Every structure is written in C-alpha cells, then in structure tokens.
Amino acid sequence: MWIDTHCHLDAHEFAGDGVGQAVLAQQQGVGMIVIPAVEAANFSTVAALAGSAANASYALGIHPIYVPHASEDDLLTLRTQVAAAIRDRRFVALGEIGLDFFIPMLNQAPMREKQIHFLREQLKIAREYELPVLLHVRRSQDVVLKHVRQIRPAGGIAHAFNGSMQQALAYIDAGFKLGFGGAMTYTRALQIRRLAVELPLSSIVLETDAPDISPSWIHPGRNSPDQLARIGAELAQLRGIPVLEVAQATTANARAVLPRLPV
C-alpha cells in the first residue's frame, strides 16, 4: 500500500471529482491520501471530501500564498475548527502552512513579516493540540527551521523538500519526514535525486502534490494521486532496492509522523 501525504483533491483542476480521483488512486494501491487545506474558505471542503472518500484524510491550515488576504479572524477560525476537528478520526495534521520567499511580493515587507506571523501562530496551535504540521518551504528553509526549533510542534513533513543535505538532517533532527514526489522523476533534478538516494529511507515519505508537480511522464499535464505508485517505483530504482521495500518503508514513515492517519 502507498500513502500520498500531500494531494489537493479539492483543486479546481479536478472539476469536483475528487472522490473519483481517490477511487482511481485506490485501484493503483494508494490506501490513503492526505488533503491539506490552504485557507479558511476551504476548511469545510477538505473535511467533507475526506469524509466522502474511503481512502482520504485531511489537514487544516493557511497556506503562505493565501496569507496576503488572510486576517486574524482566519487564525481564530482555524483554532476553532481544529478544536472541533480533533474528534474527527480523518483529521490528521495542521497544514498546509509555511513560508514562501520565492514569489517576490511575498518576500518583501510587510508580506514577509505577515507570513512569519501566520507561520508562528499556526505552529503554536499545532503544539497546543499535539498535531504534526505539513510545511510549505520555498526559498525559506533556514527561516522555517528557526521557527520550528523555537516553537517545537509535534514533528511533521517538509513537503516537496528541495533543500540541502544539512537542512534535511536538521528537519529530521526536529522530528520531521521529508516529502518527495514528481520533481524526483526528472533527470535534471540532480540535488533532489541525490537526496532521495543518500537520505535514510526512514526519513522519506511520498506525495504527489496533485494537481501540481507532475512527474516527468505526464508533464505538463495535470498530476493525480494515481501516479504515486509509479513515483515510488522511481525512488526504488534510484536507490536500487525493491519497490515493495519502498512501499512498506514510506507507508510506515507516513504513519509514524502522522499517527492520526486512519488504518
């Protein structure tokens, strides 16, 4: 069985057929899909979608790209929703949260400071409820690490990891797993592929980030969670180990870092 630790099944690219996509993925051996929220407006959407698909769960959080239009009221809404969702067996993490310094507008005052504020407040909520976090980290590895170390949530996943080996080991030391997906399938992605081989297998989880980060064989087409097994096979080939070993290890890793995942 495979676990897709990051998939936006509610995205408009799926045209409202998130449940159908989950079924197709299940037919390809994907036993669980984690659907992260990105803003207060889709908290109820991801929860309902996870409740409608046999192999789905969800996370709640405010994505850094949505921070410019978010308010303190949205943080209050998040806290209220987390308090209610903690009784829902399909609610597994706080996310997608983090920092994005790749987009120029987000890396300038006052948006840079607002992103950091939202990250810290959400890390505090995660710590309060002993929840792991799903981190979005673009051009901001060391800054995110700084705040994770200060606030110390209950671990989580550095989604779509694209940092250095030193940064990878720092996340692992903080109780995090590292998410690998479609970017790993490109021969030109030398650093990501090197990390996929050299990192301990116990530190790696798989994801699609569908509909984004399509693997090489469908680029530039829409990504989907049924591609996860083939992405896992790519990891097995890179490491020179059996596909079954990768499936078993990455599934165990996902369950270890997201202990609320339904069995």
Buried (B, 14 or more C-beta within 10 A) or exposed (E): EBBBBBBBBBBEEBEEEBBEBBBBBBEBEBBBBBBBBBBBEBBEBBBBBBEEBEBBBBBBBBBBBBBEEBEEEBBEBBBEBBEEBEEBEBBBBBBBBBBBBEBEEBBEEEBBEBBBBBBBBBBBBBBEBEBBBBBBBBBBBEBBBEBBEEBEBBBBBBBBBBBEEEBBBBBBEBBBBBBBBBBBBBEEBEEBBEBBEEBEBEBBBBBBBBBBBBBBEBEEEEBBBBBBBBBBBBBBEBBEEEBEEBBBBBBBBBBBBBBBBEE
